[in-house]
């Protein structure tokens, strides 16, 4: 069996809510793991229940982890009062009710509005960056906003050229990258001009490796340099790509992706071999995928409606399946935990 050094985006867990001054800069820690070079044995399958609830939210809409904290966005539609959207922080092992509110907007607007995906970066001070979506009088508009992780007033960093909604927002620590209805955009975390990396209305997901930004359009996965230039096709998947994760150092990249038909697949880009981790599953679609240097991770949900979702951990020794809740999405992880959102909570599974 082949062994490789894989640069995983896993972060060390903390037992309590960290002080903002203790937040580290984003890390990519090297970890030696067995590559998925052979077919996975899924004959041993454990079905478990009861992941811990870390926080409640009326509707969870974004999630990112740091060393000791989870940052998330949520929104509330209030029939009897003003609607609201918030950017919050909680500890990885905290209980519901321990959340710290970093920023909130409140009020009734002439159309649906919410906060979307969130990331954090350290351009001299720790900030959270999040998507703010508005639809006033039928005109959809999205902004990238920034708020201090110590809490305080949010400022507008940029107006996106097109509507973002629930599409991806990422950072490499120096630049932000996001998908809107017209393509892939980037800007410095300190502010500046918005640059278009890819013009396409079909981009569904993006992911960053050490060298490239990878993106999915229909069944095609492509890549582009974060600094710009033309995109190039990497592979074509058997079905529409609905989830994408890339990791790796300068020598090679390891891709994990999920498909509309329920399949989960991988490929090391120093080969031309695609391996199927999970075969297509009728009536299910993959929402989120990842790789923690030991397990390939995925969330799949029943379609339509996402009424039942599972988190799955795939390894050569078998598959662990967890009941994940309605509308589960946004996988995050560290060395010993998985985190995700469902419609009304942030959850943790420790392993």
WOQUIZI-V843775 format. One record per backbone hydrogen bond with DSSP energy under -0.5 kcal/mol. NH is the residue of the N-H (numbers start at 1). CO is the residue of the C=O. Records with the same first field share a line. If there is no record, write none. Layout:
# WOQUIZI-V843775
NH=CO + CO
This chain:
# WOQUIZI-V843775
4=33
6=4 + 31
8=6 + 29
22=19
23=20
29=8 + 10
31=6
33=4
35=2
37=35
41=316
42=40
45=43
46=319
48=46 + 321
52=348
54=52 + 346
55=346
57=344
59=75
60=343
61=73
62=73
64=71
66=69
70=90
71=64
72=88
73=62
74=86
75=59
76=84
78=76
79=77
81=78
84=76
85=105
86=74
87=103
88=72
89=100
90=70
92=68
94=91
96=53
98=95
100=89
101=99
102=87 + 100
103=87
105=85
107=83
109=107
111=109
114=133
116=131
119=129
121=127
123=125
124=122
127=121
128=147
129=119
130=145
131=117
132=143
133=114 + 131
134=141
136=139
137=110 + 135
138=135
139=136
140=138
141=134
143=132
144=158
145=130 + 143
146=155
147=128
149=126
151=148
152=102
155=146
157=144 + 155
158=144
160=142 + 158
167=164
170=177
172=175
173=175
176=187
177=170
178=185
179=168
180=183
181=163
183=180
184=198
185=178
186=195
187=176
189=174
191=188
195=186
197=184 + 195
198=184
200=182 + 198
204=216
205=216
207=214
209=212
210=248
213=224
214=207 + 212
215=222
216=205
217=220
218=202
220=217
221=235
222=215
223=232
224=213
226=211
228=225
232=223
234=221
235=221
237=219
241=218
242=258
243=258
245=256
247=254
248=7
254=247
255=253 + 267
256=245
257=265
258=243
259=263
260=240
262=259
264=278
265=257
266=275
267=255
269=253 + 267
271=268
274=272
275=266
277=264 + 275
278=264
281=261
284=281
285=301
286=259
287=299
288=299
290=297
292=295
296=314
297=290
298=312
299=288
300=310
301=285
302=308
303=283
306=302
310=300
311=322
312=298
313=320
314=296 + 312
315=318
318=315
319=44
320=313
321=46
322=311
323=48
324=309
325=309
327=306
328=325
329=341
332=339
334=337
335=11
338=349
339=332
340=347
341=329
342=345
343=326
346=55
347=340
348=52
349=338
351=336
